[in-house]
Amino acid sequence: LVHKLPPVAYQLTQLGYTIWAPKATYDHLVEKGVECKQAAMPSEETAQDVDACSLIHDGSVDLVINLPTAKSTDVKNNYIIRRAAVDFGVPLLTNLQLVELFSESITKYFQGGMIGLRPNSLFDYYRQEKSTDTWTGPKEFH
């Protein structure tokens, strides 16, 4: 996990995204040459630190990437961050493979490699759907 994160984070910074990371991740990313900012974990919150939950609450973060593993030791803080993302409607990615695919896809999109595709939310898709295309019964598979 640790060796796969810097290339993804670097790719996102090259697209203009700001990466906020807790101390251990911040130190690792900086060591690998990835520009990022440090955010305190919720339990480490002090007057001078910017903490992850405050960034989520304030709308300063558009996407939360939280990658807990079986070896994660900061379970409570990770949960609080994920819970804040859900509570405030911020998209949340918790799987490294999804993060890698997201990074590759958004890079392709910004580079013009996804011609003819316009990203929409699922709700946008449903609004455009004709009534004849909608769900028709409890046995219909989706």
C-alpha positions in Angstrom: 0.0 0.0 0.0 2.7 2.5 1.0 4.7 2.1 -2.2 1.5 2.4 -4.4 0.2 5.7 -2.9 2.9 8.2 -4.0 2.4 7.7 -7.8 -1.3 8.2 -7.4 -1.0 11.2 -5.2 1.6 12.7 -7.5 -0.7 12.2 -10.5 -3.5 14.0 -8.7 -1.3 16.9 -7.7 -0.2 17.3 -11.4 -3.9 17.8 -12.2 -4.1 20.7 -9.7 -5.5 18.8 -6.7 -4.3 19.6 -3.2 -3.5 16.6 -1.1 -4.1 16.8 2.6 -2.6 13.9 4.7 -2.0 12.9 8.3 1.5 13.1 9.6 2.8 9.6 8.7 1.3 9.8 5.2 2.5 13.4 4.8 6.0 12.5 5.8 6.1 9.5 3.4 4.6 11.5 0.5 7.1 14.5 1.0 10.0 12.0 1.2 8.9 10.6 -2.2 8.6 14.2 -3.7 4.8 14.6 -3.6 3.7 18.1 -2.7 1.0 18.0 0.0 -0.2 19.6 3.2 -0.5 18.1 6.6 -3.8 17.7 8.5 -4.1 16.5 12.0 -6.2 13.4 12.8 -9.4 14.2 14.7 -8.0 13.1 18.1 -4.8 15.2 17.6 -6.7 18.5 17.0 -5.0 21.6 18.4 -5.6 25.3 18.0 -2.7 25.7 15.4 -3.4 22.5 13.4 -5.9 22.0 10.6 -7.6 18.7 11.3 -9.1 16.4 8.7 -12.7 16.6 9.9 -12.6 20.4 9.9 -11.6 20.4 6.3 -14.5 18.1 5.5 -17.0 20.1 7.5 -15.8 23.4 5.9 -16.2 22.0 2.4 -12.5 22.4 1.7 -12.2 18.8 0.6 -14.0 17.4 -2.5 -12.9 13.8 -2.1 -11.8 11.8 0.9 -9.4 8.9 0.4 -9.1 6.8 3.5 -7.3 3.5 3.1 -7.5 1.4 6.3 -5.9 -2.0 6.3 -5.9 -5.0 8.6 -2.7 -3.5 10.1 -4.2 0.0 10.7 -3.6 1.1 14.2 -5.6 4.3 14.1 -9.0 2.7 13.7 -11.0 5.3 15.6 -9.6 8.3 13.8 -10.1 6.6 10.4 -13.7 5.8 11.3 -14.3 9.4 12.4 -12.9 10.7 9.0 -15.0 8.3 7.0 -18.1 9.1 9.0 -17.5 12.8 8.5 -17.2 12.3 4.7 -20.5 10.4 4.6 -22.3 12.8 6.9 -21.2 15.8 4.8 -21.8 14.2 1.4 -18.2 14.1 0.4 -17.3 11.2 -1.9 -15.2 8.6 -0.1 -12.8 6.0 -1.6 -11.6 3.3 0.7 -9.9 0.9 -1.7 -6.5 1.4 -3.3 -7.5 -0.1 -6.6 -10.5 2.3 -6.9 -8.2 5.2 -6.1 -5.8 4.1 -8.8 -8.6 3.7 -11.3 -10.1 7.1 -10.3 -6.7 8.8 -10.7 -6.1 7.2 -14.2 -9.7 8.0 -15.3 -9.6 11.6 -14.2 -6.2 12.1 -15.8 -7.5 10.6 -19.1 -10.5 12.9 -18.9 -8.5 16.0 -18.4 -6.0 15.1 -21.1 -8.9 14.7 -23.6 -8.6 10.9 -23.8 -12.3 10.3 -23.0 -13.9 11.9 -26.0 -17.7 11.9 -26.1 -18.0 11.1 -22.4 -19.6 13.5 -20.0 -19.3 12.5 -16.4 -22.7 12.7 -14.6 -23.9 11.6 -11.2 -26.3 8.7 -11.0 -29.0 11.2 -10.1 -28.3 13.1 -13.4 -28.6 9.8 -15.3 -32.0 9.0 -13.6 -33.3 12.5 -14.4 -32.5 11.9 -18.1 -34.0 8.4 -18.2 -37.3 7.9 -20.0 -40.2 6.5 -18.0 -40.2 3.5 -20.4 -36.6 2.7 -19.3 -37.2 2.8 -15.6 -37.6 -0.1 -13.1 -40.8 -2.0 -13.8 -41.1 -4.6 -11.1 -39.6 -6.4 -8.0 -38.3 -9.3 -10.1 -36.4 -7.1 -12.6 -32.7 -7.4 -12.3 -30.5 -4.3 -12.0 
